[in-house]
Amino acid sequence: MHRVCFVLQVKKARMDEYRQRHEQVWPDMLEALRRTGWHNYSLFLREDGMLVGYLETPDFKRALDEMSRSEVNARWQREMRDFFEGDGERDPDRQLELLQQVFHLP
């Protein structure tokens, strides 16, 4: 299992709504994440809008690619696109800035 950590930047003006949206993630989105290999998935939001995501997966590229082919992910990404700083052209799941793991205490 590989540990993956990434960052994105949520627009400060949209942070409250972003939190609210994640209180009730669509059941079919949750099922798609599980089915495509996103395990122990967590999101952390700092007060300046920095979003840190963490997950464990056997193969992150495969998990990301499989999610990108799902209809529910396409809907979710369209709805979430405006919450993030960035070019506004790419879906948030294609703007992830991956962080390099430098230490792990098993």
PATORLO-838960 format. One record per residue (C-alpha): z negated, x negated, y. Coordinates in pm, 1 decimal, m for minus. Layout:
<atoms>
+----------+----------+----------+
!       c3 !       c1 !       c2 !
+----------+----------+----------+
!        Z !        X !        Y !
...
+----------+----------+----------+
</atoms>
This chain:
<atoms>
+----------+----------+----------+
!       c3 !       c1 !       c2 !
+----------+----------+----------+
!      0.0 !      0.0 !      0.0 !
!     93.4 !   m136.4 !    342.8 !
!   m109.3 !    m72.3 !    655.4 !
!     98.1 !     15.5 !    962.0 !
!    m24.0 !     29.6 !   1320.4 !
!    185.3 !    126.8 !   1619.7 !
!    153.2 !    214.5 !   1987.3 !
!    325.3 !    459.2 !   2219.4 !
!    248.7 !    565.3 !   2575.4 !
!    165.6 !    931.2 !   2638.9 !
!    228.3 !   1054.0 !   2992.6 !
!   m108.0 !   1090.2 !   3166.0 !
!    m16.1 !   1434.6 !   3297.4 !
!     51.1 !   1555.6 !   2940.8 !
!   m251.3 !   1407.4 !   2760.8 !
!   m456.4 !   1728.9 !   2739.4 !
!   m165.2 !   1925.8 !   2598.7 !
!    m86.6 !   1639.9 !   2358.4 !
!   m442.5 !   1659.6 !   2223.7 !
!   m415.8 !   2037.5 !   2191.3 !
!    m87.8 !   2016.1 !   1999.8 !
!   m255.0 !   1793.2 !   1744.3 !
!   m542.0 !   2033.7 !   1685.2 !
!   m301.2 !   2257.7 !   1495.6 !
!    m14.9 !   2053.6 !   1353.7 !
!    231.9 !   2277.4 !   1174.3 !
!    151.9 !   2306.0 !    799.4 !
!    513.4 !   2225.1 !    705.2 !
!    494.9 !   1907.7 !    919.5 !
!    174.8 !   1800.0 !    743.5 !
!    336.1 !   1862.8 !    405.5 !
!    647.1 !   1663.7 !    501.6 !
!    432.6 !   1368.0 !    612.5 !
!    241.0 !   1369.0 !    283.0 !
!    557.4 !   1410.9 !     75.2 !
!    733.0 !   1119.1 !    246.4 !
!    447.4 !    872.4 !    203.2 !
!    235.3 !    888.8 !    519.4 !
!   m122.8 !    840.9 !    393.2 !
!   m448.7 !    804.1 !    588.1 !
!   m248.7 !    878.3 !    902.8 !
!   m453.8 !    878.1 !   1224.6 !
!   m377.3 !    887.3 !   1594.7 !
!   m609.9 !    753.7 !   1865.2 !
!   m556.7 !    824.6 !   2235.4 !
!   m701.1 !    609.3 !   2512.4 !
!   m774.1 !    759.3 !   2856.2 !
!   m479.9 !    573.4 !   3013.6 !
!   m238.8 !    737.7 !   2767.5 !
!   m209.6 !    455.0 !   2516.3 !
!   m159.9 !    612.0 !   2174.7 !
!   m243.2 !    405.9 !   1867.3 !
!   m123.6 !    526.7 !   1529.6 !
!   m238.1 !    401.4 !   1190.8 !
!   m113.7 !    487.6 !    844.1 !
!    m88.8 !    350.1 !    495.4 !
!    232.9 !    374.4 !    297.3 !
!    410.4 !    196.8 !     12.5 !
!    723.2 !    146.4 !    228.8 !
!    716.8 !    228.2 !    600.8 !
!   1092.4 !    208.8 !    657.0 !
!   1148.5 !    451.3 !    370.1 !
!    871.0 !    685.3 !    492.8 !
!   1016.7 !    686.1 !    844.3 !
!   1373.1 !    735.9 !    720.8 !
!   1275.3 !   1021.1 !    487.6 !
!   1087.3 !   1196.9 !    767.6 !
!   1384.5 !   1157.6 !   1000.8 !
!   1599.2 !   1351.6 !    752.9 !
!   1362.7 !   1651.2 !    745.3 !
!   1430.1 !   1961.1 !    952.7 !
!   1063.9 !   2002.2 !   1047.4 !
!   1050.5 !   1648.4 !   1184.4 !
!   1361.0 !   1711.2 !   1395.3 !
!   1190.9 !   2017.1 !   1549.1 !
!    862.1 !   1830.2 !   1603.3 !
!   1031.3 !   1529.8 !   1763.9 !
!   1228.4 !   1753.9 !   2002.6 !
!    908.5 !   1928.0 !   2110.8 !
!    711.0 !   1604.3 !   2149.3 !
!    976.8 !   1390.9 !   2322.8 !
!    868.1 !   1481.9 !   2675.6 !
!    505.8 !   1381.5 !   2610.5 !
!    594.8 !   1012.0 !   2604.1 !
!    693.0 !    749.3 !   2855.7 !
!   1022.5 !    587.7 !   2769.3 !
!   1390.9 !    642.2 !   2790.5 !
!   1376.7 !   1014.5 !   2709.0 !
!   1679.0 !    967.1 !   2485.9 !
!   1519.6 !    860.0 !   2159.7 !
!   1273.2 !   1060.7 !   1955.5 !
!    915.5 !    931.8 !   1972.7 !
!    925.4 !    821.1 !   1608.3 !
!   1209.4 !    583.2 !   1704.6 !
!   1014.8 !    432.5 !   1995.6 !
!    717.6 !    308.8 !   1795.7 !
!    604.6 !    m40.7 !   1889.6 !
!    471.0 !   m187.8 !   1566.9 !
!    168.0 !   m415.8 !   1586.2 !
!    127.0 !   m720.7 !   1366.9 !
!   m182.2 !   m724.7 !   1150.6 !
!   m375.8 !  m1046.3 !   1203.8 !
!   m694.1 !   m967.2 !   1009.1 !
!   m817.0 !   m725.1 !    743.9 !
!  m1160.4 !   m699.0 !    580.9 !
!  m1111.1 !   m519.4 !    248.1 !
+----------+----------+----------+
</atoms>
